Amino acid sequence: MSRRENERISPGLVRRGCARLVDCSMALILWCSVVCLLTSDTVNKNLGMVLCDLTIAVFIACLYEVFSIAWTGTTLGKRLFGIYVLHHDRGRLSISASFARTYAIWRMALGYGIPFLRFVRLDRLRHEVARGVAPPWDGEETDWVIEWRRSR
């Protein structure tokens, strides 16, 4: 492996956001499919029911992310964008470390999903990354490394 292939490159916020969008979209499609199979009245939903569906889909996506990163080091969305989450020794994360990472992202970057708080947090994060500061959940004191492997 050449030096260029072995070099660690930060994937960037847009690439990470797109990977998270793929993962959350898959969870929403899965949940809506289950709801369509179990109930027949999916057309007449009010806003509260749609928000409930979105909340359940985000919960499914979080569980999927925790277990998928612990078992494989990546999720389907992260794999599509070449992002891998590994331990410093290149091993997989434990479930507790994967949960801590996922929780830190939802707390520090996405503001627990609260709409206005989410935009404020993401804007603050974008300005910090533009100044060269690592995201809080990927700092030096964490047990994991984010790696971007370029596709061939």
Phi and psi in radians as a Rosetta constraint file:
Dihedral C 1 N 2 CA 2 C 2 CIRCULARHARMONIC -1.312 0.35
Dihedral N 2 CA 2 C 2 N 3 CIRCULARHARMONIC 2.897 0.35
Dihedral C 2 N 3 CA 3 C 3 CIRCULARHARMONIC -1.068 0.35
Dihedral N 3 CA 3 C 3 N 4 CIRCULARHARMONIC -0.650 0.35
Dihedral C 3 N 4 CA 4 C 4 CIRCULARHARMONIC -1.140 0.35
Dihedral N 4 CA 4 C 4 N 5 CIRCULARHARMONIC -0.695 0.35
Dihedral C 4 N 5 CA 5 C 5 CIRCULARHARMONIC -1.250 0.35
Dihedral N 5 CA 5 C 5 N 6 CIRCULARHARMONIC -0.521 0.35
Dihedral C 5 N 6 CA 6 C 6 CIRCULARHARMONIC -1.470 0.35
Dihedral N 6 CA 6 C 6 N 7 CIRCULARHARMONIC -0.205 0.35
Dihedral C 6 N 7 CA 7 C 7 CIRCULARHARMONIC -1.231 0.35
Dihedral N 7 CA 7 C 7 N 8 CIRCULARHARMONIC 2.379 0.35
Dihedral C 7 N 8 CA 8 C 8 CIRCULARHARMONIC -1.466 0.35
Dihedral N 8 CA 8 C 8 N 9 CIRCULARHARMONIC 2.279 0.35
Dihedral C 8 N 9 CA 9 C 9 CIRCULARHARMONIC -2.175 0.35
Dihedral N 9 CA 9 C 9 N 10 CIRCULARHARMONIC 2.335 0.35
Dihedral C 9 N 10 CA 10 C 10 CIRCULARHARMONIC -1.279 0.35
Dihedral N 10 CA 10 C 10 N 11 CIRCULARHARMONIC 2.314 0.35
Dihedral C 10 N 11 CA 11 C 11 CIRCULARHARMONIC -1.251 0.35
Dihedral N 11 CA 11 C 11 N 12 CIRCULARHARMONIC -0.336 0.35
Dihedral C 11 N 12 CA 12 C 12 CIRCULARHARMONIC 1.493 0.35
Dihedral N 12 CA 12 C 12 N 13 CIRCULARHARMONIC 2.751 0.35
Dihedral C 12 N 13 CA 13 C 13 CIRCULARHARMONIC -1.238 0.35
Dihedral N 13 CA 13 C 13 N 14 CIRCULARHARMONIC -0.608 0.35
Dihedral C 13 N 14 CA 14 C 14 CIRCULARHARMONIC -1.161 0.35
Dihedral N 14 CA 14 C 14 N 15 CIRCULARHARMONIC -0.798 0.35
Dihedral C 14 N 15 CA 15 C 15 CIRCULARHARMONIC -1.095 0.35
Dihedral N 15 CA 15 C 15 N 16 CIRCULARHARMONIC -0.730 0.35
Dihedral C 15 N 16 CA 16 C 16 CIRCULARHARMONIC -1.145 0.35
Dihedral N 16 CA 16 C 16 N 17 CIRCULARHARMONIC -0.719 0.35
Dihedral C 16 N 17 CA 17 C 17 CIRCULARHARMONIC -1.125 0.35
Dihedral N 17 CA 17 C 17 N 18 CIRCULARHARMONIC -0.688 0.35
Dihedral C 17 N 18 CA 18 C 18 CIRCULARHARMONIC -1.148 0.35
Dihedral N 18 CA 18 C 18 N 19 CIRCULARHARMONIC -0.682 0.35
Dihedral C 18 N 19 CA 19 C 19 CIRCULARHARMONIC -1.117 0.35
Dihedral N 19 CA 19 C 19 N 20 CIRCULARHARMONIC -0.723 0.35
Dihedral C 19 N 20 CA 20 C 20 CIRCULARHARMONIC -1.160 0.35
Dihedral N 20 CA 20 C 20 N 21 CIRCULARHARMONIC -0.640 0.35
Dihedral C 20 N 21 CA 21 C 21 CIRCULARHARMONIC -1.097 0.35
Dihedral N 21 CA 21 C 21 N 22 CIRCULARHARMONIC -0.716 0.35
Dihedral C 21 N 22 CA 22 C 22 CIRCULARHARMONIC -1.091 0.35
Dihedral N 22 CA 22 C 22 N 23 CIRCULARHARMONIC -0.806 0.35
Dihedral C 22 N 23 CA 23 C 23 CIRCULARHARMONIC -1.116 0.35
Dihedral N 23 CA 23 C 23 N 24 CIRCULARHARMONIC -0.770 0.35
Dihedral C 23 N 24 CA 24 C 24 CIRCULARHARMONIC -1.201 0.35
Dihedral N 24 CA 24 C 24 N 25 CIRCULARHARMONIC -0.625 0.35
Dihedral C 24 N 25 CA 25 C 25 CIRCULARHARMONIC -1.135 0.35
Dihedral N 25 CA 25 C 25 N 26 CIRCULARHARMONIC -0.709 0.35
Dihedral C 25 N 26 CA 26 C 26 CIRCULARHARMONIC -1.080 0.35
Dihedral N 26 CA 26 C 26 N 27 CIRCULARHARMONIC -0.729 0.35
Dihedral C 26 N 27 CA 27 C 27 CIRCULARHARMONIC -1.147 0.35
Dihedral N 27 CA 27 C 27 N 28 CIRCULARHARMONIC -0.686 0.35
Dihedral C 27 N 28 CA 28 C 28 CIRCULARHARMONIC -1.156 0.35
Dihedral N 28 CA 28 C 28 N 29 CIRCULARHARMONIC -0.722 0.35
Dihedral C 28 N 29 CA 29 C 29 CIRCULARHARMONIC -1.109 0.35
Dihedral N 29 CA 29 C 29 N 30 CIRCULARHARMONIC -0.727 0.35
Dihedral C 29 N 30 CA 30 C 30 CIRCULARHARMONIC -1.073 0.35
Dihedral N 30 CA 30 C 30 N 31 CIRCULARHARMONIC -0.849 0.35
Dihedral C 30 N 31 CA 31 C 31 CIRCULARHARMONIC -1.122 0.35
Dihedral N 31 CA 31 C 31 N 32 CIRCULARHARMONIC -0.758 0.35
Dihedral C 31 N 32 CA 32 C 32 CIRCULARHARMONIC -1.131 0.35
Dihedral N 32 CA 32 C 32 N 33 CIRCULARHARMONIC -0.593 0.35
Dihedral C 32 N 33 CA 33 C 33 CIRCULARHARMONIC -1.140 0.35
Dihedral N 33 CA 33 C 33 N 34 CIRCULARHARMONIC -0.741 0.35
Dihedral C 33 N 34 CA 34 C 34 CIRCULARHARMONIC -1.112 0.35
Dihedral N 34 CA 34 C 34 N 35 CIRCULARHARMONIC -0.753 0.35
Dihedral C 34 N 35 CA 35 C 35 CIRCULARHARMONIC -1.105 0.35
Dihedral N 35 CA 35 C 35 N 36 CIRCULARHARMONIC -0.726 0.35
Dihedral C 35 N 36 CA 36 C 36 CIRCULARHARMONIC -1.131 0.35
Dihedral N 36 CA 36 C 36 N 37 CIRCULARHARMONIC -0.632 0.35
Dihedral C 36 N 37 CA 37 C 37 CIRCULARHARMONIC -1.252 0.35
Dihedral N 37 CA 37 C 37 N 38 CIRCULARHARMONIC -0.623 0.35
Dihedral C 37 N 38 CA 38 C 38 CIRCULARHARMONIC -1.550 0.35
Dihedral N 38 CA 38 C 38 N 39 CIRCULARHARMONIC -0.468 0.35
Dihedral C 38 N 39 CA 39 C 39 CIRCULARHARMONIC -2.164 0.35
Dihedral N 39 CA 39 C 39 N 40 CIRCULARHARMONIC 2.712 0.35
Dihedral C 39 N 40 CA 40 C 40 CIRCULARHARMONIC -1.776 0.35
Dihedral N 40 CA 40 C 40 N 41 CIRCULARHARMONIC -0.317 0.35
Dihedral C 40 N 41 CA 41 C 41 CIRCULARHARMONIC -1.741 0.35
Dihedral N 41 CA 41 C 41 N 42 CIRCULARHARMONIC 1.386 0.35
Dihedral C 41 N 42 CA 42 C 42 CIRCULARHARMONIC -1.800 0.35
Dihedral N 42 CA 42 C 42 N 43 CIRCULARHARMONIC -0.133 0.35
Dihedral C 42 N 43 CA 43 C 43 CIRCULARHARMONIC -1.442 0.35
Dihedral N 43 CA 43 C 43 N 44 CIRCULARHARMONIC -0.685 0.35
Dihedral C 43 N 44 CA 44 C 44 CIRCULARHARMONIC -1.645 0.35
Dihedral N 44 CA 44 C 44 N 45 CIRCULARHARMONIC 0.989 0.35
Dihedral C 44 N 45 CA 45 C 45 CIRCULARHARMONIC -1.651 0.35
Dihedral N 45 CA 45 C 45 N 46 CIRCULARHARMONIC 2.445 0.35
Dihedral C 45 N 46 CA 46 C 46 CIRCULARHARMONIC -1.588 0.35
Dihedral N 46 CA 46 C 46 N 47 CIRCULARHARMONIC 3.093 0.35
Dihedral C 46 N 47 CA 47 C 47 CIRCULARHARMONIC -1.084 0.35
Dihedral N 47 CA 47 C 47 N 48 CIRCULARHARMONIC -0.648 0.35
Dihedral C 47 N 48 CA 48 C 48 CIRCULARHARMONIC -1.080 0.35
Dihedral N 48 CA 48 C 48 N 49 CIRCULARHARMONIC -0.704 0.35
Dihedral C 48 N 49 CA 49 C 49 CIRCULARHARMONIC -1.219 0.35
Dihedral N 49 CA 49 C 49 N 50 CIRCULARHARMONIC -0.632 0.35
Dihedral C 49 N 50 CA 50 C 50 CIRCULARHARMONIC -1.158 0.35
Dihedral N 50 CA 50 C 50 N 51 CIRCULARHARMONIC -0.758 0.35
Dihedral C 50 N 51 CA 51 C 51 CIRCULARHARMONIC -1.122 0.35
Dihedral N 51 CA 51 C 51 N 52 CIRCULARHARMONIC -0.629 0.35
Dihedral C 51 N 52 CA 52 C 52 CIRCULARHARMONIC -1.113 0.35
Dihedral N 52 CA 52 C 52 N 53 CIRCULARHARMONIC -0.751 0.35
Dihedral C 52 N 53 CA 53 C 53 CIRCULARHARMONIC -1.055 0.35
Dihedral N 53 CA 53 C 53 N 54 CIRCULARHARMONIC -0.756 0.35
Dihedral C 53 N 54 CA 54 C 54 CIRCULARHARMONIC -1.124 0.35
Dihedral N 54 CA 54 C 54 N 55 CIRCULARHARMONIC -0.689 0.35
Dihedral C 54 N 55 CA 55 C 55 CIRCULARHARMONIC -1.124 0.35
Dihedral N 55 CA 55 C 55 N 56 CIRCULARHARMONIC -0.756 0.35
Dihedral C 55 N 56 CA 56 C 56 CIRCULARHARMONIC -1.132 0.35
Dihedral N 56 CA 56 C 56 N 57 CIRCULARHARMONIC -0.703 0.35
Dihedral C 56 N 57 CA 57 C 57 CIRCULARHARMONIC -1.120 0.35
Dihedral N 57 CA 57 C 57 N 58 CIRCULARHARMONIC -0.685 0.35
Dihedral C 57 N 58 CA 58 C 58 CIRCULARHARMONIC -1.151 0.35
Dihedral N 58 CA 58 C 58 N 59 CIRCULARHARMONIC -0.688 0.35
Dihedral C 58 N 59 CA 59 C 59 CIRCULARHARMONIC -1.094 0.35
Dihedral N 59 CA 59 C 59 N 60 CIRCULARHARMONIC -0.757 0.35
Dihedral C 59 N 60 CA 60 C 60 CIRCULARHARMONIC -1.087 0.35
Dihedral N 60 CA 60 C 60 N 61 CIRCULARHARMONIC -0.732 0.35
Dihedral C 60 N 61 CA 61 C 61 CIRCULARHARMONIC -1.113 0.35
Dihedral N 61 CA 61 C 61 N 62 CIRCULARHARMONIC -0.665 0.35
Dihedral C 61 N 62 CA 62 C 62 CIRCULARHARMONIC -1.153 0.35
Dihedral N 62 CA 62 C 62 N 63 CIRCULARHARMONIC -0.785 0.35
Dihedral C 62 N 63 CA 63 C 63 CIRCULARHARMONIC -1.080 0.35
Dihedral N 63 CA 63 C 63 N 64 CIRCULARHARMONIC -0.757 0.35
Dihedral C 63 N 64 CA 64 C 64 CIRCULARHARMONIC -1.046 0.35
Dihedral N 64 CA 64 C 64 N 65 CIRCULARHARMONIC -0.755 0.35
Dihedral C 64 N 65 CA 65 C 65 CIRCULARHARMONIC -1.128 0.35
Dihedral N 65 CA 65 C 65 N 66 CIRCULARHARMONIC -0.764 0.35
Dihedral C 65 N 66 CA 66 C 66 CIRCULARHARMONIC -1.047 0.35
Dihedral N 66 CA 66 C 66 N 67 CIRCULARHARMONIC -0.899 0.35
Dihedral C 66 N 67 CA 67 C 67 CIRCULARHARMONIC -1.293 0.35
Dihedral N 67 CA 67 C 67 N 68 CIRCULARHARMONIC -0.630 0.35
Dihedral C 67 N 68 CA 68 C 68 CIRCULARHARMONIC -1.184 0.35
Dihedral N 68 CA 68 C 68 N 69 CIRCULARHARMONIC -0.726 0.35
Dihedral C 68 N 69 CA 69 C 69 CIRCULARHARMONIC -1.180 0.35
Dihedral N 69 CA 69 C 69 N 70 CIRCULARHARMONIC -0.648 0.35
Dihedral C 69 N 70 CA 70 C 70 CIRCULARHARMONIC -1.173 0.35
Dihedral N 70 CA 70 C 70 N 71 CIRCULARHARMONIC -0.628 0.35
Dihedral C 70 N 71 CA 71 C 71 CIRCULARHARMONIC -1.543 0.35
Dihedral N 71 CA 71 C 71 N 72 CIRCULARHARMONIC -0.678 0.35
Dihedral C 71 N 72 CA 72 C 72 CIRCULARHARMONIC -2.084 0.35
Dihedral N 72 CA 72 C 72 N 73 CIRCULARHARMONIC -0.246 0.35
Dihedral C 72 N 73 CA 73 C 73 CIRCULARHARMONIC 1.523 0.35
Dihedral N 73 CA 73 C 73 N 74 CIRCULARHARMONIC 0.018 0.35
Dihedral C 73 N 74 CA 74 C 74 CIRCULARHARMONIC -2.804 0.35
Dihedral N 74 CA 74 C 74 N 75 CIRCULARHARMONIC 2.919 0.35
Dihedral C 74 N 75 CA 75 C 75 CIRCULARHARMONIC -1.953 0.35
Dihedral N 75 CA 75 C 75 N 76 CIRCULARHARMONIC 3.065 0.35
Dihedral C 75 N 76 CA 76 C 76 CIRCULARHARMONIC -1.101 0.35
Dihedral N 76 CA 76 C 76 N 77 CIRCULARHARMONIC -0.764 0.35
Dihedral C 76 N 77 CA 77 C 77 CIRCULARHARMONIC -1.107 0.35
Dihedral N 77 CA 77 C 77 N 78 CIRCULARHARMONIC -0.743 0.35
Dihedral C 77 N 78 CA 78 C 78 CIRCULARHARMONIC -1.142 0.35
Dihedral N 78 CA 78 C 78 N 79 CIRCULARHARMONIC -0.688 0.35
Dihedral C 78 N 79 CA 79 C 79 CIRCULARHARMONIC -1.121 0.35
Dihedral N 79 CA 79 C 79 N 80 CIRCULARHARMONIC -0.696 0.35
Dihedral C 79 N 80 CA 80 C 80 CIRCULARHARMONIC -1.051 0.35
Dihedral N 80 CA 80 C 80 N 81 CIRCULARHARMONIC -0.579 0.35
Dihedral C 80 N 81 CA 81 C 81 CIRCULARHARMONIC -1.763 0.35
Dihedral N 81 CA 81 C 81 N 82 CIRCULARHARMONIC 0.162 0.35
Dihedral C 81 N 82 CA 82 C 82 CIRCULARHARMONIC 1.318 0.35
Dihedral N 82 CA 82 C 82 N 83 CIRCULARHARMONIC 0.421 0.35
Dihedral C 82 N 83 CA 83 C 83 CIRCULARHARMONIC -1.787 0.35
Dihedral N 83 CA 83 C 83 N 84 CIRCULARHARMONIC 2.317 0.35
Dihedral C 83 N 84 CA 84 C 84 CIRCULARHARMONIC -2.258 0.35
Dihedral N 84 CA 84 C 84 N 85 CIRCULARHARMONIC 2.454 0.35
Dihedral C 84 N 85 CA 85 C 85 CIRCULARHARMONIC -1.981 0.35
Dihedral N 85 CA 85 C 85 N 86 CIRCULARHARMONIC 1.967 0.35
Dihedral C 85 N 86 CA 86 C 86 CIRCULARHARMONIC -2.225 0.35
Dihedral N 86 CA 86 C 86 N 87 CIRCULARHARMONIC 2.811 0.35
Dihedral C 86 N 87 CA 87 C 87 CIRCULARHARMONIC -1.270 0.35
Dihedral N 87 CA 87 C 87 N 88 CIRCULARHARMONIC 2.817 0.35
Dihedral C 87 N 88 CA 88 C 88 CIRCULARHARMONIC -1.010 0.35
Dihedral N 88 CA 88 C 88 N 89 CIRCULARHARMONIC -0.550 0.35
Dihedral C 88 N 89 CA 89 C 89 CIRCULARHARMONIC -1.531 0.35
Dihedral N 89 CA 89 C 89 N 90 CIRCULARHARMONIC 0.276 0.35
Dihedral C 89 N 90 CA 90 C 90 CIRCULARHARMONIC 1.267 0.35
Dihedral N 90 CA 90 C 90 N 91 CIRCULARHARMONIC 0.233 0.35
Dihedral C 90 N 91 CA 91 C 91 CIRCULARHARMONIC -1.588 0.35
Dihedral N 91 CA 91 C 91 N 92 CIRCULARHARMONIC 3.056 0.35
Dihedral C 91 N 92 CA 92 C 92 CIRCULARHARMONIC -1.380 0.35
Dihedral N 92 CA 92 C 92 N 93 CIRCULARHARMONIC 2.741 0.35
Dihedral C 92 N 93 CA 93 C 93 CIRCULARHARMONIC -1.331 0.35
Dihedral N 93 CA 93 C 93 N 94 CIRCULARHARMONIC 2.688 0.35
Dihedral C 93 N 94 CA 94 C 94 CIRCULARHARMONIC -1.323 0.35
Dihedral N 94 CA 94 C 94 N 95 CIRCULARHARMONIC 2.889 0.35
Dihedral C 94 N 95 CA 95 C 95 CIRCULARHARMONIC -1.108 0.35
Dihedral N 95 CA 95 C 95 N 96 CIRCULARHARMONIC -0.669 0.35
Dihedral C 95 N 96 CA 96 C 96 CIRCULARHARMONIC -1.168 0.35
Dihedral N 96 CA 96 C 96 N 97 CIRCULARHARMONIC -0.691 0.35
Dihedral C 96 N 97 CA 97 C 97 CIRCULARHARMONIC -1.190 0.35
Dihedral N 97 CA 97 C 97 N 98 CIRCULARHARMONIC -0.668 0.35
Dihedral C 97 N 98 CA 98 C 98 CIRCULARHARMONIC -1.144 0.35
Dihedral N 98 CA 98 C 98 N 99 CIRCULARHARMONIC -0.711 0.35
Dihedral C 98 N 99 CA 99 C 99 CIRCULARHARMONIC -1.117 0.35
Dihedral N 99 CA 99 C 99 N 100 CIRCULARHARMONIC -0.763 0.35
Dihedral C 99 N 100 CA 100 C 100 CIRCULARHARMONIC -1.059 0.35
Dihedral N 100 CA 100 C 100 N 101 CIRCULARHARMONIC -0.691 0.35
Dihedral C 100 N 101 CA 101 C 101 CIRCULARHARMONIC -1.172 0.35
Dihedral N 101 CA 101 C 101 N 102 CIRCULARHARMONIC -0.814 0.35
Dihedral C 101 N 102 CA 102 C 102 CIRCULARHARMONIC -1.102 0.35
Dihedral N 102 CA 102 C 102 N 103 CIRCULARHARMONIC -0.748 0.35
Dihedral C 102 N 103 CA 103 C 103 CIRCULARHARMONIC -1.114 0.35
Dihedral N 103 CA 103 C 103 N 104 CIRCULARHARMONIC -0.705 0.35
Dihedral C 103 N 104 CA 104 C 104 CIRCULARHARMONIC -1.119 0.35
Dihedral N 104 CA 104 C 104 N 105 CIRCULARHARMONIC -0.658 0.35
Dihedral C 104 N 105 CA 105 C 105 CIRCULARHARMONIC -1.145 0.35
Dihedral N 105 CA 105 C 105 N 106 CIRCULARHARMONIC -0.810 0.35
Dihedral C 105 N 106 CA 106 C 106 CIRCULARHARMONIC -1.184 0.35
Dihedral N 106 CA 106 C 106 N 107 CIRCULARHARMONIC -0.496 0.35
Dihedral C 106 N 107 CA 107 C 107 CIRCULARHARMONIC -1.447 0.35
Dihedral N 107 CA 107 C 107 N 108 CIRCULARHARMONIC -0.848 0.35
Dihedral C 107 N 108 CA 108 C 108 CIRCULARHARMONIC -1.515 0.35
Dihedral N 108 CA 108 C 108 N 109 CIRCULARHARMONIC -0.541 0.35
Dihedral C 108 N 109 CA 109 C 109 CIRCULARHARMONIC -1.824 0.35
Dihedral N 109 CA 109 C 109 N 110 CIRCULARHARMONIC -0.711 0.35
Dihedral C 109 N 110 CA 110 C 110 CIRCULARHARMONIC -1.790 0.35
Dihedral N 110 CA 110 C 110 N 111 CIRCULARHARMONIC 0.031 0.35
Dihedral C 110 N 111 CA 111 C 111 CIRCULARHARMONIC 0.955 0.35
Dihedral N 111 CA 111 C 111 N 112 CIRCULARHARMONIC 0.730 0.35
Dihedral C 111 N 112 CA 112 C 112 CIRCULARHARMONIC 1.035 0.35
Dihedral N 112 CA 112 C 112 N 113 CIRCULARHARMONIC 0.291 0.35
Dihedral C 112 N 113 CA 113 C 113 CIRCULARHARMONIC 1.439 0.35
Dihedral N 113 CA 113 C 113 N 114 CIRCULARHARMONIC 0.067 0.35
Dihedral C 113 N 114 CA 114 C 114 CIRCULARHARMONIC -1.248 0.35
Dihedral N 114 CA 114 C 114 N 115 CIRCULARHARMONIC 2.147 0.35
Dihedral C 114 N 115 CA 115 C 115 CIRCULARHARMONIC -0.894 0.35
Dihedral N 115 CA 115 C 115 N 116 CIRCULARHARMONIC -1.021 0.35
Dihedral C 115 N 116 CA 116 C 116 CIRCULARHARMONIC -1.203 0.35
Dihedral N 116 CA 116 C 116 N 117 CIRCULARHARMONIC -0.727 0.35
Dihedral C 116 N 117 CA 117 C 117 CIRCULARHARMONIC -1.071 0.35
Dihedral N 117 CA 117 C 117 N 118 CIRCULARHARMONIC -0.626 0.35
Dihedral C 117 N 118 CA 118 C 118 CIRCULARHARMONIC -1.051 0.35
Dihedral N 118 CA 118 C 118 N 119 CIRCULARHARMONIC -0.804 0.35
Dihedral C 118 N 119 CA 119 C 119 CIRCULARHARMONIC -1.165 0.35
Dihedral N 119 CA 119 C 119 N 120 CIRCULARHARMONIC -0.672 0.35
Dihedral C 119 N 120 CA 120 C 120 CIRCULARHARMONIC -1.114 0.35
Dihedral N 120 CA 120 C 120 N 121 CIRCULARHARMONIC -0.806 0.35
Dihedral C 120 N 121 CA 121 C 121 CIRCULARHARMONIC -1.101 0.35
Dihedral N 121 CA 121 C 121 N 122 CIRCULARHARMONIC -0.790 0.35
Dihedral C 121 N 122 CA 122 C 122 CIRCULARHARMONIC -1.129 0.35
Dihedral N 122 CA 122 C 122 N 123 CIRCULARHARMONIC -0.652 0.35
Dihedral C 122 N 123 CA 123 C 123 CIRCULARHARMONIC -1.168 0.35
Dihedral N 123 CA 123 C 123 N 124 CIRCULARHARMONIC -0.748 0.35
Dihedral C 123 N 124 CA 124 C 124 CIRCULARHARMONIC -1.079 0.35
Dihedral N 124 CA 124 C 124 N 125 CIRCULARHARMONIC -0.725 0.35
Dihedral C 124 N 125 CA 125 C 125 CIRCULARHARMONIC -1.125 0.35
Dihedral N 125 CA 125 C 125 N 126 CIRCULARHARMONIC -0.723 0.35
Dihedral C 125 N 126 CA 126 C 126 CIRCULARHARMONIC -1.069 0.35
Dihedral N 126 CA 126 C 126 N 127 CIRCULARHARMONIC -0.722 0.35
Dihedral C 126 N 127 CA 127 C 127 CIRCULARHARMONIC -1.177 0.35
Dihedral N 127 CA 127 C 127 N 128 CIRCULARHARMONIC -0.664 0.35
Dihedral C 127 N 128 CA 128 C 128 CIRCULARHARMONIC -1.159 0.35
Dihedral N 128 CA 128 C 128 N 129 CIRCULARHARMONIC -0.746 0.35
Dihedral C 128 N 129 CA 129 C 129 CIRCULARHARMONIC -1.162 0.35
Dihedral N 129 CA 129 C 129 N 130 CIRCULARHARMONIC -0.633 0.35
Dihedral C 129 N 130 CA 130 C 130 CIRCULARHARMONIC -1.106 0.35
Dihedral N 130 CA 130 C 130 N 131 CIRCULARHARMONIC -0.530 0.35
Dihedral C 130 N 131 CA 131 C 131 CIRCULARHARMONIC -1.422 0.35
Dihedral N 131 CA 131 C 131 N 132 CIRCULARHARMONIC -0.088 0.35
Dihedral C 131 N 132 CA 132 C 132 CIRCULARHARMONIC 1.697 0.35
Dihedral N 132 CA 132 C 132 N 133 CIRCULARHARMONIC 0.130 0.35
Dihedral C 132 N 133 CA 133 C 133 CIRCULARHARMONIC -1.485 0.35
Dihedral N 133 CA 133 C 133 N 134 CIRCULARHARMONIC 2.347 0.35
Dihedral C 133 N 134 CA 134 C 134 CIRCULARHARMONIC -1.226 0.35
Dihedral N 134 CA 134 C 134 N 135 CIRCULARHARMONIC 2.588 0.35
Dihedral C 134 N 135 CA 135 C 135 CIRCULARHARMONIC -0.990 0.35
Dihedral N 135 CA 135 C 135 N 136 CIRCULARHARMONIC 2.580 0.35
Dihedral C 135 N 136 CA 136 C 136 CIRCULARHARMONIC -1.014 0.35
Dihedral N 136 CA 136 C 136 N 137 CIRCULARHARMONIC -0.555 0.35
Dihedral C 136 N 137 CA 137 C 137 CIRCULARHARMONIC -1.487 0.35
Dihedral N 137 CA 137 C 137 N 138 CIRCULARHARMONIC -0.072 0.35
Dihedral C 137 N 138 CA 138 C 138 CIRCULARHARMONIC -2.057 0.35
Dihedral N 138 CA 138 C 138 N 139 CIRCULARHARMONIC 0.386 0.35
Dihedral C 138 N 139 CA 139 C 139 CIRCULARHARMONIC -1.246 0.35
Dihedral N 139 CA 139 C 139 N 140 CIRCULARHARMONIC -3.105 0.35
Dihedral C 139 N 140 CA 140 C 140 CIRCULARHARMONIC -1.188 0.35
Dihedral N 140 CA 140 C 140 N 141 CIRCULARHARMONIC -0.434 0.35
Dihedral C 140 N 141 CA 141 C 141 CIRCULARHARMONIC -1.474 0.35
Dihedral N 141 CA 141 C 141 N 142 CIRCULARHARMONIC -0.016 0.35
Dihedral C 141 N 142 CA 142 C 142 CIRCULARHARMONIC -1.474 0.35
Dihedral N 142 CA 142 C 142 N 143 CIRCULARHARMONIC 2.847 0.35
Dihedral C 142 N 143 CA 143 C 143 CIRCULARHARMONIC -1.598 0.35
Dihedral N 143 CA 143 C 143 N 144 CIRCULARHARMONIC 0.026 0.35
Dihedral C 143 N 144 CA 144 C 144 CIRCULARHARMONIC -2.180 0.35
Dihedral N 144 CA 144 C 144 N 145 CIRCULARHARMONIC 2.862 0.35
Dihedral C 144 N 145 CA 145 C 145 CIRCULARHARMONIC -2.223 0.35
Dihedral N 145 CA 145 C 145 N 146 CIRCULARHARMONIC 2.419 0.35
Dihedral C 145 N 146 CA 146 C 146 CIRCULARHARMONIC -1.728 0.35
Dihedral N 146 CA 146 C 146 N 147 CIRCULARHARMONIC 2.253 0.35
Dihedral C 146 N 147 CA 147 C 147 CIRCULARHARMONIC -2.207 0.35
Dihedral N 147 CA 147 C 147 N 148 CIRCULARHARMONIC 2.438 0.35
Dihedral C 147 N 148 CA 148 C 148 CIRCULARHARMONIC -2.002 0.35
Dihedral N 148 CA 148 C 148 N 149 CIRCULARHARMONIC 2.005 0.35
Dihedral C 148 N 149 CA 149 C 149 CIRCULARHARMONIC -1.791 0.35
Dihedral N 149 CA 149 C 149 N 150 CIRCULARHARMONIC 2.091 0.35
Dihedral C 149 N 150 CA 150 C 150 CIRCULARHARMONIC -1.191 0.35
Dihedral N 150 CA 150 C 150 N 151 CIRCULARHARMONIC 2.411 0.35
Dihedral C 150 N 151 CA 151 C 151 CIRCULARHARMONIC -1.325 0.35
Dihedral N 151 CA 151 C 151 N 152 CIRCULARHARMONIC 2.613 0.35
